[in-house]
Amino acid sequence: MADNSRITSPTSGGFHLKKLLHSSVEAEALITALSLATALICIIAVGGLARCPAKDNLKSNIAEPTFGFYDIGIEVDASACDALRSTPRSDVDGVLAVSGLGQVSAKLHLKGHGSFQTIDNKPNFTCKLRHPVVGAAGPMAVTKFHLHNNAQDPSLIADFLARKVYRRLGIPAGQIAFARVSLNGRPLGLYTVTEGITHTFLASHYGVGSGRLIEGEEGDEVTGLVLKSTSVTKEQTFCEDSAIDYRNLLKVEDLRAMIAAECLCANRDGYIFGRNNYWIYQAKFDEPWRIFPHTADGAFSFDQTGPMMVPVASLATDLLTDESQRSIVLDLLREQTAPEKVRSLLEESSFGAFAFVEAAANRLPGEAAGRCRAALHLLRRVTNNVVDIRTALRMERGELAFTETFRSPLEWRTKVGNPDGRTRYASNGNIMTIERGTKIPRAVLECPIFLRPGRYKLSAWVYCERASSPHSPFPEVSIGLRSIGCATNSLYGRWTAIETVVSVPDRFYGRLFHLEATSMVLSVNNFCGRVSVDLGRTGLEHLRD
């Protein structure tokens, strides 16, 4: 299959998991399903494999994913629990019991913002030890680590995969492992264990373990006058010169790599697209600041892919307005999405997901179905993100004027419809028929579309069946906010074309890709009965100016 094929669902390619995932089955069957589906994703996205390998042969194509999986028991007394209820960010004394590795004393406090939960639920923890856990590896082999509940990522592997992407671009990212955690004997479930940023981390990646280290929290901007420092309890001035730009503040190579990495892992909750979850570090006063990620559990978390996201960090937008700098970032993406790199990334992602879910199912079999479903959805997003970036790069080279994903009914998703989120529609080839299944007299479906700047003729072929309602349905097709529609009295019983001309302006200040990443939208008002759209004849024509 061509390398620009998007994965529209975990059932793509004829491999149907719905019945399996919604029934009560053994964990082994779910693991087999995930292994086959992840191999299928690699075949669809990259091509070149003759057949889907059997489960026993899956691991022969790539090195076994390496990560730790621990059982951690946290013990704190009643007074410490009360303290964490009243002042959750303050340290309390506790004991960590790590299976097979003994016990160690620790200072603990709760952490998190969007994923924050209280001590009586499933909280995130920061753990500071006097000495590392003897015999442990990875993030457990240091004196500070975090236990993340991953409330925003039910697959638990988004952060794991995103850190691989950052490292591919030369950006340091702390080590990560997994754990089954309990608190005073109460099971909390599965967590990720991530390395804390300490002198050891800085020395290993930058050669110096001292200097200024500042954590950027949600909404913080590197060029702002105030950020919170990890070395002091009060707020401190970061820089006095408000006119400073990326060239003499951050190391430019780091910033370019950060833009490429957060596009590759579609991380809306990082520095570039969310001004969140990042560290900046300066080893010496006369050296540029370095930037690297905090956590990345927001990676691959939405159907929105990298080309659809707009940078919000001012240093990134300033850099991308410099065409020579933007070209270098695009070259980084071309390098990372070359066929051999894509194959490697997708194999690491799919087999990493396979290994994690298999290990997790052995510890908590009751969560196997949910973890498997979440992993499948995440792998679909990983694949679609790579496909969309490759497509956007082709458009940057002038090879495509627009994408035609709208021709496939499988690409359309419900935006407004039934209370259960599903508009009842079926497809027969390229004909998509929408049937009202709710009291809401309106249906809205959308699919992603990319367009280069220019003028386009948009046409849609629509068929309306006469309904018993005295109100006439009003179908409307749009690209973003540019809509077309028609009065439908003349539509009953025959196919009718509705068309218009839309323009995409060449205004992309601070954007990575100079294209319009939006949606084609089909909406039907006064909806009663059925409306059909011929997606084979619905299309765009790029008009020459």
Beta strands, then each sheet from edge to edge (+ up, - down):
strand 1: 69-75
strand 2: 92-98
strand 3: 102-111
strand 4: 124-129
strand 5: 144-148
strand 6: 176-183
strand 7: 186-195
strand 8: 212-216
strand 9: 226-229
strand 10: 235-237
strand 11: 278-282
strand 12: 290-293
strand 13: 413-416
strand 14: 424-428
strand 15: 431-435
strand 16: 442-451
strand 17: 454-464
strand 18: 474-479
strand 19: 482-485
strand 20: 496-504
strand 21: 516-525
strand 22: 530-543
sheet 1: 1+ 2- 3+ 4- 5+ 7- 6+ 1+
sheet 2: 10+ 9- 8+ 11- 12+
sheet 3: 13+ 16- 21+ 18- 19+
sheet 4: 14+ 15- 22+ 17- 20+
end
